Each structure stands twice: as structure tokens, then as C-alpha cells.
Amino acid sequence: MSYQLVDADGYVADIATTSGLAALQQWVVSLEGAVNLKGFLGMGAALMTEELVAEVDALELPVDPVVRKTFLGLREALHNCDVVAIISNGLE
């Protein structure tokens, strides 16, 4: 299964496989801070705020190649979201 990022206008980008999203969530939970990103991943949705984007942009890149690829895709997609960001499996 794969996950997409959608916003108020619809589809934004493909962002992760099931295993990639799980690995990203595990990495984010291990970080100190990253409160906005943790909330976004925990809820699967967030209002697009400057704080969320700035927090994601400020994070050091993950070492793990799967987590890095997923993180970079999410970071780029967040820059293209308007009003709200929602993680979707395409079915819900």
C-alpha cells in the first residue's frame, strides 16, 4: 500500500510506502522536539502552518536511506500543500 499527501484542493504527491511511513514515524518519535511533525504524523493531518514547515525544514536528514527518502518526499510535498495536509491511503 502507498500513501499520498492531499490538501484542500486534492492530491499533492505520493509520499510513502506502508513500511516507509512506519519507519518515518518511528524516527520522528525518537527526536527531541519536532512537536508539530509528531502531531501531524500522529493525527495524519494538520493545518499548514509556518511552524510546521519551518520545523520540518530545520531537521537534520535521517541516516537510514528508507527514512531519508520518505522524509525528503514528505518535506517537498508539504511545501506544495495549501491550508491543510492530510495523509491518505487513497481509500479513506
C-alpha positions as CSV (number, residue, x, y, z in Angstrom):
1,M,0.0,0.0,0.0
2,S,1.1,3.5,-0.6
3,Y,0.3,6.9,1.0
4,Q,-0.4,10.2,-0.6
5,L,-0.5,13.7,0.7
6,V,-3.6,15.6,-0.1
7,D,-4.6,19.2,0.8
8,A,-7.8,21.3,0.4
9,D,-7.5,21.1,-3.3
10,G,-6.9,17.3,-3.5
11,Y,-3.9,15.2,-4.4
12,V,-0.4,16.7,-3.8
13,A,2.1,13.8,-4.0
14,D,2.8,10.2,-3.3
15,I,4.9,10.2,-0.1
16,A,5.4,6.8,1.3
17,T,5.0,3.0,1.3
18,T,3.5,1.4,4.3
19,S,6.9,0.4,5.6
20,G,8.4,3.8,4.7
21,L,5.7,5.7,6.6
22,A,6.2,3.3,9.6
23,A,9.9,3.9,9.6
24,L,9.5,7.6,9.3
25,Q,7.1,7.7,12.3
26,Q,9.5,5.6,14.4
27,W,12.3,8.0,13.6
28,V,10.2,11.1,14.3
29,V,9.1,9.7,17.7
30,S,12.8,9.3,18.6
31,L,13.5,13.0,18.0
32,E,13.6,15.6,20.7
33,G,11.2,18.4,19.9
34,A,9.6,18.2,16.4
35,V,6.2,18.7,18.2
36,N,4.4,19.9,15.1
37,L,5.6,17.0,12.9
38,K,4.9,14.4,15.7
39,G,1.3,15.8,15.9
40,F,0.9,15.7,12.1
41,L,2.1,12.1,11.8
42,G,0.1,11.1,14.9
43,M,-3.1,12.5,13.6
44,G,-2.5,12.0,9.9
45,A,-3.5,15.6,9.3
46,A,-2.6,19.2,10.2
47,L,-3.3,22.7,9.3
48,M,-0.5,24.1,7.2
49,T,1.4,26.5,9.3
50,E,4.7,28.2,9.0
51,E,5.8,26.5,12.2
52,L,5.2,23.0,10.7
53,V,7.1,23.8,7.6
54,A,10.0,25.5,9.4
55,E,10.3,22.6,11.9
56,V,10.5,20.1,9.1
57,D,13.0,22.2,7.1
58,A,15.2,22.6,10.2
59,L,15.5,18.8,10.9
60,E,18.8,17.1,10.1
61,L,18.3,14.4,7.4
62,P,17.8,10.8,8.7
63,V,20.7,8.4,8.2
64,D,18.6,5.4,7.2
65,P,18.0,5.5,3.4
66,V,14.4,4.5,3.6
67,V,13.6,7.1,6.2
68,R,15.6,9.7,4.3
69,K,13.7,9.1,1.1
70,T,10.3,9.2,2.8
71,F,11.3,12.3,4.8
72,L,12.5,14.2,1.7
73,G,9.3,13.3,-0.2
74,L,7.2,14.5,2.7
75,R,9.2,17.7,3.1
76,E,8.9,18.6,-0.5
77,A,5.2,17.7,-0.6
78,L,4.4,19.9,2.5
79,H,5.8,22.9,0.6
80,N,3.1,22.3,-2.0
81,C,0.2,22.0,0.4
82,D,-2.4,24.7,0.9
83,V,-4.4,25.2,4.1
84,V,-4.3,21.6,5.3
85,A,-2.1,18.5,4.8
86,I,-3.7,15.0,5.1
87,I,-2.0,11.7,4.8
88,S,-4.3,9.4,2.8
89,N,-4.1,5.8,1.6
90,G,-6.4,6.7,-1.3
91,L,-9.3,4.9,0.2
92,E,-10.1,6.9,3.3
